[in-house]
Amino acid sequence: MSLDWNALGQVTAVSIGVTVAVVVVFALGVLGLARFEGAREDGGGTSSIGLAQAGLCFLACAAVVAYGIYLIVPQFH
C-alpha cells in the first residue's frame, strides 16, 4: 500500500483552513451578540446590525456543519 504524502498534505491544509474559517465566523457571531447586548444595556435600544451579524454568522456555521455531516454519512448521498 503506497501512501501519497502530497494528498495527505492537501487534506490536512484544507482541514486546518476550514476549521480556522469556521472559528473566525463563529467568533464574529459572538461579537454580533455582544454588540446587540451592549446596545440594549447602554441605551435601552437594540442594535439590529449586531443581531443580523450574529444570525448570519451562526447560520453560516450551521450550514458548514450540516454539509460536513452530509459528506460523512453515506445514507445522505
All heavy atoms as TSV, in Angstrom:
chain	resi	resn	atom	element	x	y	z
A	1	MET	N	N	0.850	-1.171	0.000
A	1	MET	CA	C	0.000	0.000	0.000
A	1	MET	C	C	0.898	1.236	0.000
A	1	MET	O	O	1.708	1.432	0.881
A	1	MET	CB	C	-0.915	-0.025	1.219
A	1	MET	CG	C	-1.872	1.125	1.248
A	1	MET	SD	S	-3.190	0.884	2.427
A	1	MET	CE	C	-2.534	1.767	3.810
A	2	SER	N	N	0.720	2.060	-0.976
A	2	SER	CA	C	1.510	3.279	-1.100
A	2	SER	C	C	0.718	4.466	-0.564
A	2	SER	O	O	-0.467	4.606	-0.818
A	2	SER	CB	C	1.844	3.501	-2.570
A	2	SER	OG	O	2.449	4.756	-2.731
A	3	LEU	N	N	1.414	5.301	0.186
A	3	LEU	CA	C	0.770	6.484	0.756
A	3	LEU	C	C	1.216	7.708	-0.026
A	3	LEU	O	O	2.405	7.959	-0.193
A	3	LEU	CB	C	1.162	6.629	2.233
A	3	LEU	CG	C	0.545	7.800	2.984
A	3	LEU	CD1	C	-0.970	7.667	2.993
A	3	LEU	CD2	C	1.051	7.833	4.408
A	4	ASP	N	N	0.244	8.453	-0.526
A	4	ASP	CA	C	0.541	9.657	-1.279
A	4	ASP	C	C	0.628	10.827	-0.297
A	4	ASP	O	O	-0.385	11.342	0.167
A	4	ASP	CB	C	-0.541	9.892	-2.320
A	4	ASP	CG	C	-0.203	11.024	-3.267
A	4	ASP	OD1	O	0.930	11.529	-3.227
A	4	ASP	OD2	O	-1.090	11.395	-4.039
A	5	TRP	N	N	1.847	11.221	0.039
A	5	TRP	CA	C	2.058	12.270	1.043
A	5	TRP	C	C	1.536	13.610	0.564
A	5	TRP	O	O	1.106	14.441	1.389
A	5	TRP	CB	C	3.538	12.363	1.396
A	5	TRP	CG	C	3.995	11.177	2.175
A	5	TRP	CD1	C	4.724	10.122	1.706
A	5	TRP	CD2	C	3.720	10.893	3.541
A	5	TRP	NE1	N	4.924	9.209	2.708
A	5	TRP	CE2	C	4.316	9.652	3.851
A	5	TRP	CE3	C	3.015	11.552	4.543
A	5	TRP	CZ2	C	4.241	9.074	5.112
A	5	TRP	CZ3	C	2.944	10.977	5.801
A	5	TRP	CH2	C	3.549	9.750	6.066
A	6	ASN	N	N	1.549	13.854	-0.723
A	6	ASN	CA	C	1.041	15.115	-1.259
A	6	ASN	C	C	-0.460	15.246	-0.992
A	6	ASN	O	O	-0.935	16.304	-0.582
A	6	ASN	CB	C	1.344	15.205	-2.756
A	6	ASN	CG	C	1.069	16.575	-3.307
A	6	ASN	OD1	O	1.117	17.560	-2.594
A	6	ASN	ND2	N	0.775	16.622	-4.596
A	7	ALA	N	N	-1.196	14.181	-1.229
A	7	ALA	CA	C	-2.640	14.199	-0.989
A	7	ALA	C	C	-2.938	14.367	0.497
A	7	ALA	O	O	-3.854	15.100	0.878
A	7	ALA	CB	C	-3.286	12.924	-1.511
A	8	LEU	N	N	-2.163	13.702	1.336
A	8	LEU	CA	C	-2.355	13.838	2.780
A	8	LEU	C	C	-2.091	15.273	3.222
A	8	LEU	O	O	-2.835	15.827	4.045
A	8	LEU	CB	C	-1.427	12.872	3.523
A	8	LEU	CG	C	-1.542	12.879	5.049
A	8	LEU	CD1	C	-2.926	12.439	5.473
A	8	LEU	CD2	C	-0.477	11.987	5.646
A	9	GLY	N	N	-1.069	15.901	2.666
A	9	GLY	CA	C	-0.776	17.291	2.998
A	9	GLY	C	C	-1.882	18.232	2.548
A	9	GLY	O	O	-2.222	19.183	3.251
A	10	GLN	N	N	-2.455	17.966	1.380
A	10	GLN	CA	C	-3.541	18.800	0.880
A	10	GLN	C	C	-4.785	18.674	1.759
A	10	GLN	O	O	-5.438	19.668	2.076
A	10	GLN	CB	C	-3.876	18.429	-0.559
A	10	GLN	CG	C	-2.818	18.840	-1.554
A	10	GLN	CD	C	-3.120	18.353	-2.962
A	10	GLN	OE1	O	-4.030	17.561	-3.176
A	10	GLN	NE2	N	-2.344	18.837	-3.924
A	11	VAL	N	N	-5.103	17.460	2.157
A	11	VAL	CA	C	-6.267	17.243	3.028
A	11	VAL	C	C	-6.049	17.937	4.371
A	11	VAL	O	O	-6.962	18.565	4.917
A	11	VAL	CB	C	-6.541	15.737	3.212
A	11	VAL	CG1	C	-7.548	15.489	4.325
A	11	VAL	CG2	C	-7.020	15.126	1.910
A	12	THR	N	N	-4.838	17.838	4.891
A	12	THR	CA	C	-4.525	18.489	6.164
A	12	THR	C	C	-4.653	20.008	6.044
A	12	THR	O	O	-5.243	20.661	6.910
A	12	THR	CB	C	-3.106	18.116	6.626
A	12	THR	OG1	O	-3.022	16.698	6.753
A	12	THR	CG2	C	-2.762	18.772	7.941
A	13	ALA	N	N	-4.129	20.579	4.980
A	13	ALA	CA	C	-4.192	22.028	4.785
A	13	ALA	C	C	-5.635	22.515	4.641
A	13	ALA	O	O	-6.016	23.530	5.242
A	13	ALA	CB	C	-3.373	22.423	3.560
A	14	VAL	N	N	-6.440	21.793	3.885
A	14	VAL	CA	C	-7.839	22.184	3.714
A	14	VAL	C	C	-8.591	22.056	5.038
A	14	VAL	O	O	-9.384	22.935	5.406
A	14	VAL	CB	C	-8.511	21.339	2.606
A	14	VAL	CG1	C	-10.016	21.525	2.610
A	14	VAL	CG2	C	-7.927	21.698	1.256
A	15	SER	N	N	-8.330	20.993	5.778
A	15	SER	CA	C	-8.999	20.795	7.070
A	15	SER	C	C	-8.667	21.908	8.051
A	15	SER	O	O	-9.552	22.449	8.716
A	15	SER	CB	C	-8.604	19.450	7.675
A	15	SER	OG	O	-8.998	18.394	6.850
A	16	ILE	N	N	-7.405	22.263	8.136
A	16	ILE	CA	C	-6.996	23.333	9.052
A	16	ILE	C	C	-7.578	24.670	8.590
A	16	ILE	O	O	-8.077	25.460	9.406
A	16	ILE	CB	C	-5.461	23.386	9.163
A	16	ILE	CG1	C	-4.960	22.156	9.899
A	16	ILE	CG2	C	-5.000	24.666	9.864
A	16	ILE	CD1	C	-3.449	22.002	9.902
A	17	GLY	N	N	-7.547	24.932	7.294
A	17	GLY	CA	C	-8.097	26.183	6.768
A	17	GLY	C	C	-9.584	26.333	7.035
A	17	GLY	O	O	-10.044	27.397	7.462
A	18	VAL	N	N	-10.351	25.273	6.800
A	18	VAL	CA	C	-11.795	25.327	7.037
A	18	VAL	C	C	-12.086	25.470	8.528
A	18	VAL	O	O	-12.986	26.222	8.921
A	18	VAL	CB	C	-12.493	24.079	6.442
A	18	VAL	CG1	C	-13.932	23.987	6.890
A	18	VAL	CG2	C	-12.408	24.110	4.930
A	19	THR	N	N	-11.327	24.779	9.360
A	19	THR	CA	C	-11.527	24.889	10.802
A	19	THR	C	C	-11.286	26.315	11.286
A	19	THR	O	O	-12.087	26.868	12.052
A	19	THR	CB	C	-10.593	23.918	11.549
A	19	THR	OG1	O	-10.884	22.581	11.118
A	19	THR	CG2	C	-10.763	24.024	13.043
A	20	VAL	N	N	-10.201	26.922	10.841
A	20	VAL	CA	C	-9.914	28.311	11.227
A	20	VAL	C	C	-11.011	29.242	10.720
A	20	VAL	O	O	-11.457	30.141	11.443
A	20	VAL	CB	C	-8.520	28.732	10.712
A	20	VAL	CG1	C	-8.306	30.218	10.851
A	20	VAL	CG2	C	-7.429	27.971	11.444
A	21	ALA	N	N	-11.470	29.042	9.508
A	21	ALA	CA	C	-12.521	29.895	8.947
A	21	ALA	C	C	-13.818	29.787	9.753
A	21	ALA	O	O	-14.462	30.802	10.043
A	21	ALA	CB	C	-12.766	29.535	7.493
A	22	VAL	N	N	-14.199	28.572	10.141
A	22	VAL	CA	C	-15.426	28.387	10.910
A	22	VAL	C	C	-15.289	29.026	12.290
A	22	VAL	O	O	-16.231	29.670	12.782
A	22	VAL	CB	C	-15.798	26.886	11.020
A	22	VAL	CG1	C	-16.897	26.652	12.033
A	22	VAL	CG2	C	-16.210	26.355	9.662
A	23	VAL	N	N	-14.136	28.896	12.910
A	23	VAL	CA	C	-13.922	29.512	14.221
A	23	VAL	C	C	-14.002	31.034	14.116
A	23	VAL	O	O	-14.595	31.697	14.968
A	23	VAL	CB	C	-12.580	29.050	14.831
A	23	VAL	CG1	C	-12.204	29.884	16.039
A	23	VAL	CG2	C	-12.654	27.574	15.206
A	24	VAL	N	N	-13.422	31.607	13.065
A	24	VAL	CA	C	-13.475	33.062	12.878
A	24	VAL	C	C	-14.917	33.528	12.655
A	24	VAL	O	O	-15.365	34.516	13.252
A	24	VAL	CB	C	-12.559	33.496	11.714
A	24	VAL	CG1	C	-12.823	34.927	11.295
A	24	VAL	CG2	C	-11.098	33.318	12.097
A	25	VAL	N	N	-15.666	32.818	11.838
A	25	VAL	CA	C	-17.059	33.190	11.581
A	25	VAL	C	C	-17.884	33.057	12.863
A	25	VAL	O	O	-18.720	33.920	13.167
A	25	VAL	CB	C	-17.658	32.348	10.429
A	25	VAL	CG1	C	-19.155	32.551	10.309
A	25	VAL	CG2	C	-16.976	32.691	9.126
A	26	PHE	N	N	-17.650	32.021	13.644
A	26	PHE	CA	C	-18.361	31.855	14.908
A	26	PHE	C	C	-18.015	32.986	15.869
A	26	PHE	O	O	-18.892	33.525	16.549
A	26	PHE	CB	C	-18.029	30.493	15.531
A	26	PHE	CG	C	-18.879	30.181	16.732
A	26	PHE	CD1	C	-20.148	29.654	16.568
A	26	PHE	CD2	C	-18.415	30.406	18.011
A	26	PHE	CE1	C	-20.941	29.368	17.673
A	26	PHE	CE2	C	-19.200	30.121	19.113
A	26	PHE	CZ	C	-20.463	29.598	18.943
A	27	ALA	N	N	-16.738	33.368	15.914
A	27	ALA	CA	C	-16.320	34.473	16.781
A	27	ALA	C	C	-16.979	35.787	16.346
A	27	ALA	O	O	-17.353	36.605	17.199
A	27	ALA	CB	C	-14.804	34.608	16.772
A	28	LEU	N	N	-17.132	36.000	15.052
A	28	LEU	CA	C	-17.843	37.186	14.580
A	28	LEU	C	C	-19.310	37.160	14.998
A	28	LEU	O	O	-19.896	38.203	15.294
A	28	LEU	CB	C	-17.726	37.299	13.062
A	28	LEU	CG	C	-16.350	37.691	12.533
A	28	LEU	CD1	C	-16.329	37.583	11.002
A	28	LEU	CD2	C	-15.969	39.081	12.981
A	29	GLY	N	N	-19.900	35.981	15.047
A	29	GLY	CA	C	-21.270	35.851	15.547
A	29	GLY	C	C	-21.370	36.200	17.016
A	29	GLY	O	O	-22.296	36.893	17.449
A	30	VAL	N	N	-20.408	35.757	17.796
A	30	VAL	CA	C	-20.389	36.106	19.228
A	30	VAL	C	C	-20.189	37.614	19.394
A	30	VAL	O	O	-20.809	38.239	20.256
A	30	VAL	CB	C	-19.293	35.301	19.965
A	30	VAL	CG1	C	-19.124	35.790	21.384
A	30	VAL	CG2	C	-19.626	33.815	19.943
A	31	LEU	N	N	-19.343	38.207	18.558
A	31	LEU	CA	C	-19.150	39.661	18.587
A	31	LEU	C	C	-20.453	40.386	18.270
A	31	LEU	O	O	-20.780	41.395	18.907
A	31	LEU	CB	C	-18.055	40.066	17.600
A	31	LEU	CG	C	-17.768	41.557	17.477
A	31	LEU	CD1	C	-17.199	42.088	18.789
A	31	LEU	CD2	C	-16.815	41.811	16.336
A	32	GLY	N	N	-21.202	39.894	17.305
A	32	GLY	CA	C	-22.502	40.487	16.987
A	32	GLY	C	C	-23.464	40.415	18.152
A	32	GLY	O	O	-24.187	41.376	18.440
A	33	LEU	N	N	-23.473	39.284	18.854
A	33	LEU	CA	C	-24.327	39.171	20.046
A	33	LEU	C	C	-23.882	40.134	21.138
A	33	LEU	O	O	-24.717	40.718	21.836
A	33	LEU	CB	C	-24.305	37.736	20.582
A	33	LEU	CG	C	-25.181	36.726	19.886
A	33	LEU	CD1	C	-25.057	35.362	20.553
A	33	LEU	CD2	C	-26.621	37.169	19.859
A	34	ALA	N	N	-22.585	40.307	21.288
A	34	ALA	CA	C	-22.082	41.240	22.293
A	34	ALA	C	C	-22.491	42.669	21.947
A	34	ALA	O	O	-22.853	43.451	22.842
A	34	ALA	CB	C	-20.563	41.134	22.401
A	35	ARG	N	N	-22.427	43.025	20.672
A	35	ARG	CA	C	-22.870	44.358	20.253
A	35	ARG	C	C	-24.359	44.546	20.523
A	35	ARG	O	O	-24.792	45.604	20.970
A	35	ARG	CB	C	-22.604	44.566	18.766
A	35	ARG	CG	C	-21.175	44.773	18.433
A	35	ARG	CD	C	-21.007	45.001	16.942
A	35	ARG	NE	N	-19.605	45.194	16.616
A	35	ARG	CZ	C	-19.122	45.140	15.406
A	35	ARG	NH1	N	-19.928	44.905	14.390
A	35	ARG	NH2	N	-17.843	45.331	15.192
A	36	PHE	N	N	-25.136	43.525	20.247
A	36	PHE	CA	C	-26.577	43.577	20.484
A	36	PHE	C	C	-26.873	43.777	21.969
A	36	PHE	O	O	-27.654	44.638	22.356
A	36	PHE	CB	C	-27.230	42.298	19.955
A	36	PHE	CG	C	-28.699	42.192	20.250
A	36	PHE	CD1	C	-29.605	42.985	19.572
A	36	PHE	CD2	C	-29.170	41.301	21.196
A	36	PHE	CE1	C	-30.958	42.892	19.837
A	36	PHE	CE2	C	-30.512	41.194	21.466
A	36	PHE	CZ	C	-31.411	41.993	20.788
A	37	GLU	N	N	-26.232	42.977	22.800
A	37	GLU	CA	C	-26.452	43.083	24.248
A	37	GLU	C	C	-25.929	44.411	24.794
A	37	GLU	O	O	-26.540	45.011	25.669
A	37	GLU	CB	C	-25.796	41.916	24.977
A	37	GLU	CG	C	-26.476	40.586	24.741
A	37	GLU	CD	C	-27.895	40.547	25.274
A	37	GLU	OE1	O	-28.162	41.131	26.353
A	37	GLU	OE2	O	-28.752	39.955	24.604
A	38	GLY	N	N	-24.778	44.871	24.289
A	38	GLY	CA	C	-24.222	46.143	24.745
A	38	GLY	C	C	-25.129	47.313	24.410
A	38	GLY	O	O	-25.299	48.235	25.207
A	39	ALA	N	N	-25.723	47.289	23.232
A	39	ALA	CA	C	-26.640	48.361	22.837
A	39	ALA	C	C	-27.896	48.338	23.685
A	39	ALA	O	O	-28.434	49.391	24.041
A	39	ALA	CB	C	-26.998	48.230	21.360
A	40	ARG	N	N	-28.354	47.161	24.050
A	40	ARG	CA	C	-29.541	47.069	24.910
A	40	ARG	C	C	-29.260	47.603	26.300
A	40	ARG	O	O	-30.100	48.264	26.897
A	40	ARG	CB	C	-29.997	45.608	25.019
A	40	ARG	CG	C	-30.967	45.229	23.958
A	40	ARG	CD	C	-31.553	43.870	24.140
A	40	ARG	NE	N	-31.610	43.414	25.524
A	40	ARG	CZ	C	-31.929	42.189	25.893
A	40	ARG	NH1	N	-32.212	41.307	24.976
A	40	ARG	NH2	N	-31.963	41.833	27.149
A	41	GLU	N	N	-28.078	47.306	26.835
A	41	GLU	CA	C	-27.746	47.745	28.186
A	41	GLU	C	C	-27.447	49.234	28.246
A	41	GLU	O	O	-27.801	49.901	29.212
A	41	GLU	CB	C	-26.551	46.960	28.722
A	41	GLU	CG	C	-26.856	45.519	29.014
A	41	GLU	CD	C	-25.626	44.733	29.432
A	41	GLU	OE1	O	-24.542	45.334	29.533
A	41	GLU	OE2	O	-25.762	43.521	29.646
A	42	ASP	N	N	-26.791	49.783	27.224
A	42	ASP	CA	C	-26.375	51.177	27.247
A	42	ASP	C	C	-27.537	52.142	27.058
A	42	ASP	O	O	-27.725	53.048	27.860
A	42	ASP	CB	C	-25.311	51.446	26.180
A	42	ASP	CG	C	-23.971	50.832	26.530
A	42	ASP	OD1	O	-23.768	50.490	27.713
A	42	ASP	OD2	O	-23.134	50.685	25.614
A	43	GLY	N	N	-28.287	51.975	26.023
A	43	GLY	CA	C	-29.303	52.967	25.701
A	43	GLY	C	C	-30.723	52.467	25.785
A	43	GLY	O	O	-31.653	53.195	25.487
A	44	GLY	N	N	-30.896	51.247	26.142
A	44	GLY	CA	C	-32.240	50.707	26.195
A	44	GLY	C	C	-32.768	50.278	24.836
A	44	GLY	O	O	-33.810	49.672	24.746
A	45	GLY	N	N	-32.039	50.604	23.761
A	45	GLY	CA	C	-32.464	50.212	22.420
A	45	GLY	C	C	-31.778	48.925	21.996
A	45	GLY	O	O	-31.086	48.278	22.772
A	46	THR	N	N	-31.997	48.563	20.781
A	46	THR	CA	C	-31.353	47.365	20.253
A	46	THR	C	C	-30.534	47.720	19.035
A	46	THR	O	O	-30.800	48.701	18.351
A	46	THR	CB	C	-32.386	46.290	19.870
A	46	THR	OG1	O	-33.252	46.836	18.871
A	46	THR	CG2	C	-33.187	45.835	21.062
A	47	SER	N	N	-29.551	46.930	18.775
A	47	SER	CA	C	-28.732	47.096	17.578
A	47	SER	C	C	-29.104	46.000	16.603
A	47	SER	O	O	-28.708	44.844	16.776
A	47	SER	CB	C	-27.244	47.018	17.942
A	47	SER	OG	O	-26.472	46.969	16.777
A	48	SER	N	N	-29.869	46.366	15.597
A	48	SER	CA	C	-30.309	45.345	14.636
A	48	SER	C	C	-29.136	44.840	13.798
A	48	SER	O	O	-29.159	43.700	13.330
A	48	SER	CB	C	-31.412	45.908	13.742
A	48	SER	OG	O	-30.938	47.044	13.048
A	49	ILE	N	N	-28.102	45.667	13.628
A	49	ILE	CA	C	-26.933	45.225	12.863
A	49	ILE	C	C	-26.210	44.098	13.597
A	49	ILE	O	O	-25.808	43.109	13.002
A	49	ILE	CB	C	-25.981	46.408	12.584
A	49	ILE	CG1	C	-26.662	47.395	11.654
A	49	ILE	CG2	C	-24.671	45.918	11.998
A	49	ILE	CD1	C	-25.879	48.646	11.401
A	50	GLY	N	N	-26.044	44.256	14.907
A	50	GLY	CA	C	-25.390	43.215	15.698
A	50	GLY	C	C	-26.164	41.913	15.679
A	50	GLY	O	O	-25.588	40.830	15.567
A	51	LEU	N	N	-27.473	42.020	15.784
A	51	LEU	CA	C	-28.313	40.822	15.765
A	51	LEU	C	C	-28.286	40.158	14.389
A	51	LEU	O	O	-28.212	38.931	14.293
A	51	LEU	CB	C	-29.746	41.181	16.165
A	51	LEU	CG	C	-30.685	40.014	16.411
A	51	LEU	CD1	C	-30.161	39.110	17.516
A	51	LEU	CD2	C	-32.065	40.523	16.757
A	52	ALA	N	N	-28.314	40.957	13.337
A	52	ALA	CA	C	-28.240	40.395	11.986
A	52	ALA	C	C	-26.884	39.742	11.748
A	52	ALA	O	O	-26.806	38.665	11.138
A	52	ALA	CB	C	-28.490	41.495	10.955
A	53	GLN	N	N	-25.818	40.383	12.221
A	53	GLN	CA	C	-24.471	39.814	12.084
A	53	GLN	C	C	-24.401	38.466	12.777
A	53	GLN	O	O	-23.897	37.489	12.214
A	53	GLN	CB	C	-23.437	40.765	12.675
A	53	GLN	CG	C	-22.026	40.214	12.689
A	53	GLN	CD	C	-21.049	41.157	13.395
A	53	GLN	OE1	O	-21.357	42.307	13.655
A	53	GLN	NE2	N	-19.877	40.641	13.690
A	54	ALA	N	N	-24.912	38.397	14.001
A	54	ALA	CA	C	-24.884	37.144	14.753
A	54	ALA	C	C	-25.695	36.064	14.042
A	54	ALA	O	O	-25.245	34.921	13.900
A	54	ALA	CB	C	-25.415	37.363	16.156
A	55	GLY	N	N	-26.876	36.433	13.574
A	55	GLY	CA	C	-27.726	35.455	12.899
A	55	GLY	C	C	-27.089	34.894	11.640
A	55	GLY	O	O	-27.115	33.676	11.414
A	56	LEU	N	N	-26.509	35.773	10.832
A	56	LEU	CA	C	-25.868	35.305	9.595
A	56	LEU	C	C	-24.650	34.439	9.881
A	56	LEU	O	O	-24.434	33.416	9.211
A	56	LEU	CB	C	-25.474	36.498	8.731
A	56	LEU	CG	C	-26.620	37.239	8.058
A	56	LEU	CD1	C	-26.106	38.496	7.353
A	56	LEU	CD2	C	-27.331	36.341	7.078
A	57	CYS	N	N	-23.853	34.827	10.867
A	57	CYS	CA	C	-22.653	34.047	11.188
A	57	CYS	C	C	-23.018	32.669	11.720
A	57	CYS	O	O	-22.422	31.664	11.324
A	57	CYS	CB	C	-21.788	34.810	12.192
A	57	CYS	SG	S	-20.981	36.253	11.478
A	58	PHE	N	N	-24.004	32.613	12.618
A	58	PHE	CA	C	-24.392	31.319	13.168
A	58	PHE	C	C	-25.074	30.456	12.116
A	58	PHE	O	O	-24.917	29.226	12.110
A	58	PHE	CB	C	-25.283	31.498	14.395
A	58	PHE	CG	C	-24.578	32.122	15.563
A	58	PHE	CD1	C	-25.235	32.982	16.414
A	58	PHE	CD2	C	-23.243	31.862	15.820
A	58	PHE	CE1	C	-24.592	33.558	17.491
A	58	PHE	CE2	C	-22.579	32.430	16.895
A	58	PHE	CZ	C	-23.262	33.285	17.735
A	59	LEU	N	N	-25.798	31.071	11.201
A	59	LEU	CA	C	-26.411	30.318	10.105
A	59	LEU	C	C	-25.334	29.729	9.192
A	59	LEU	O	O	-25.437	28.575	8.764
A	59	LEU	CB	C	-27.355	31.219	9.310
A	59	LEU	CG	C	-28.134	30.562	8.185
A	59	LEU	CD1	C	-29.071	29.499	8.737
A	59	LEU	CD2	C	-28.924	31.611	7.423
A	60	ALA	N	N	-24.290	30.508	8.919
A	60	ALA	CA	C	-23.186	30.013	8.096
A	60	ALA	C	C	-22.477	28.848	8.782
A	60	ALA	O	O	-22.129	27.854	8.133
A	60	ALA	CB	C	-22.197	31.140	7.808
A	61	CYS	N	N	-22.263	28.956	10.095
A	61	CYS	CA	C	-21.625	27.856	10.831
A	61	CYS	C	C	-22.491	26.600	10.791
A	61	CYS	O	O	-21.979	25.501	10.594
A	61	CYS	CB	C	-21.360	28.276	12.282
A	61	CYS	SG	S	-20.017	29.448	12.463
A	62	ALA	N	N	-23.787	26.773	10.967
A	62	ALA	CA	C	-24.691	25.621	10.927
A	62	ALA	C	C	-24.688	24.974	9.539
A	62	ALA	O	O	-24.729	23.743	9.422
A	62	ALA	CB	C	-26.104	26.057	11.304
A	63	ALA	N	N	-24.601	25.789	8.489
A	63	ALA	CA	C	-24.565	25.245	7.131
A	63	ALA	C	C	-23.290	24.441	6.892
A	63	ALA	O	O	-23.331	23.369	6.269
A	63	ALA	CB	C	-24.672	26.383	6.113
A	64	VAL	N	N	-22.160	24.935	7.392
A	64	VAL	CA	C	-20.900	24.205	7.232
A	64	VAL	C	C	-20.946	22.879	7.978
A	64	VAL	O	O	-20.514	21.843	7.478
A	64	VAL	CB	C	-19.704	25.072	7.693
A	64	VAL	CG1	C	-18.431	24.254	7.772
A	64	VAL	CG2	C	-19.519	26.250	6.759
A	65	VAL	N	N	-21.488	22.894	9.184
A	65	VAL	CA	C	-21.598	21.651	9.970
A	65	VAL	C	C	-22.540	20.667	9.277
A	65	VAL	O	O	-22.241	19.467	9.173
A	65	VAL	CB	C	-22.062	21.954	11.406
A	65	VAL	CG1	C	-22.430	20.686	12.145
A	65	VAL	CG2	C	-20.982	22.717	12.164
A	66	ALA	N	N	-23.663	21.153	8.783
A	66	ALA	CA	C	-24.608	20.271	8.083
A	66	ALA	C	C	-23.980	19.672	6.828
A	66	ALA	O	O	-24.175	18.482	6.538
A	66	ALA	CB	C	-25.873	21.040	7.724
A	67	TYR	N	N	-23.206	20.468	6.092
A	67	TYR	CA	C	-22.537	19.956	4.895
A	67	TYR	C	C	-21.490	18.901	5.275
A	67	TYR	O	O	-21.358	17.886	4.584
A	67	TYR	CB	C	-21.890	21.103	4.114
A	67	TYR	CG	C	-21.238	20.658	2.833
A	67	TYR	CD1	C	-21.997	20.119	1.802
A	67	TYR	CD2	C	-19.869	20.767	2.651
A	67	TYR	CE1	C	-21.407	19.705	0.619
A	67	TYR	CE2	C	-19.268	20.358	1.468
A	67	TYR	CZ	C	-20.035	19.825	0.468
A	67	TYR	OH	O	-19.446	19.410	-0.697
A	68	GLY	N	N	-20.776	19.126	6.362
A	68	GLY	CA	C	-19.805	18.141	6.831
A	68	GLY	C	C	-20.471	16.825	7.202
A	68	GLY	O	O	-19.971	15.748	6.872
A	69	ILE	N	N	-21.607	16.909	7.868
A	69	ILE	CA	C	-22.346	15.688	8.221
A	69	ILE	C	C	-22.836	14.994	6.950
A	69	ILE	O	O	-22.789	13.768	6.840
A	69	ILE	CB	C	-23.503	16.024	9.175
A	69	ILE	CG1	C	-22.935	16.450	10.529
A	69	ILE	CG2	C	-24.455	14.841	9.334
A	69	ILE	CD1	C	-23.957	16.989	11.497
A	70	TYR	N	N	-23.294	15.781	5.981
A	70	TYR	CA	C	-23.731	15.214	4.710
A	70	TYR	C	C	-22.596	14.452	4.031
A	70	TYR	O	O	-22.802	13.378	3.466
A	70	TYR	CB	C	-24.251	16.329	3.797
A	70	TYR	CG	C	-24.464	15.897	2.374
A	70	TYR	CD1	C	-25.585	15.171	2.009
A	70	TYR	CD2	C	-23.527	16.203	1.384
A	70	TYR	CE1	C	-25.793	14.767	0.700
A	70	TYR	CE2	C	-23.721	15.809	0.078
A	70	TYR	CZ	C	-24.851	15.083	-0.261
A	70	TYR	OH	O	-25.027	14.673	-1.555
A	71	LEU	N	N	-21.379	15.005	4.083
A	71	LEU	CA	C	-20.244	14.344	3.445
A	71	LEU	C	C	-19.836	13.071	4.173
A	71	LEU	O	O	-19.347	12.122	3.558
A	71	LEU	CB	C	-19.059	15.297	3.375
A	71	LEU	CG	C	-19.175	16.471	2.418
A	71	LEU	CD1	C	-17.956	17.370	2.536
A	71	LEU	CD2	C	-19.363	15.995	0.993
A	72	ILE	N	N	-20.016	13.029	5.477
A	72	ILE	CA	C	-19.561	11.896	6.280
A	72	ILE	C	C	-20.546	10.728	6.240
A	72	ILE	O	O	-20.143	9.569	6.145
A	72	ILE	CB	C	-19.300	12.334	7.739
A	72	ILE	CG1	C	-18.099	13.284	7.784
A	72	ILE	CG2	C	-19.074	11.149	8.647
A	72	ILE	CD1	C	-17.910	13.958	9.123
A	73	VAL	N	N	-21.846	11.011	6.319
A	73	VAL	CA	C	-22.858	9.957	6.424
A	73	VAL	C	C	-23.258	9.493	5.027
A	73	VAL	O	O	-23.814	10.249	4.243
A	73	VAL	CB	C	-24.086	10.465	7.207
A	73	VAL	CG1	C	-25.142	9.388	7.300
A	73	VAL	CG2	C	-23.676	10.935	8.591
A	74	PRO	N	N	-22.960	8.232	4.681
A	74	PRO	CA	C	-23.234	7.757	3.312
A	74	PRO	C	C	-24.724	7.635	2.978
A	74	PRO	O	O	-25.090	7.661	1.816
A	74	PRO	CB	C	-22.565	6.400	3.261
A	74	PRO	CG	C	-22.303	5.989	4.654
A	74	PRO	CD	C	-22.288	7.230	5.485
A	75	GLN	N	N	-25.617	7.522	3.964
A	75	GLN	CA	C	-27.040	7.388	3.679
A	75	GLN	C	C	-27.621	8.663	3.081
A	75	GLN	O	O	-28.692	8.640	2.487
A	75	GLN	CB	C	-27.826	7.037	4.949
A	75	GLN	CG	C	-27.629	5.624	5.432
A	75	GLN	CD	C	-26.407	5.504	6.351
A	75	GLN	OE1	O	-25.707	6.469	6.612
A	75	GLN	NE2	N	-26.159	4.316	6.829
A	76	PHE	N	N	-26.950	9.796	3.242
A	76	PHE	CA	C	-27.455	11.062	2.725
A	76	PHE	C	C	-27.127	11.263	1.242
A	76	PHE	O	O	-27.589	12.195	0.626
A	76	PHE	CB	C	-26.907	12.241	3.528
A	76	PHE	CG	C	-27.384	12.280	4.950
A	76	PHE	CD1	C	-26.579	12.822	5.931
A	76	PHE	CD2	C	-28.627	11.794	5.313
A	76	PHE	CE1	C	-27.004	12.876	7.245
A	76	PHE	CE2	C	-29.069	11.836	6.614
A	76	PHE	CZ	C	-28.258	12.381	7.587
A	77	HIS	N	N	-26.327	10.395	0.674
A	77	HIS	CA	C	-25.898	10.585	-0.723
A	77	HIS	C	C	-26.866	9.924	-1.660
A	77	HIS	O	O	-27.375	8.943	-1.609
A	77	HIS	CB	C	-24.512	10.006	-0.958
A	77	HIS	CG	C	-23.458	10.746	-0.180
A	77	HIS	ND1	N	-22.259	11.052	-0.718
A	77	HIS	CD2	C	-23.425	11.237	1.074
A	77	HIS	CE1	C	-21.529	11.675	0.171
A	77	HIS	NE2	N	-22.217	11.794	1.276
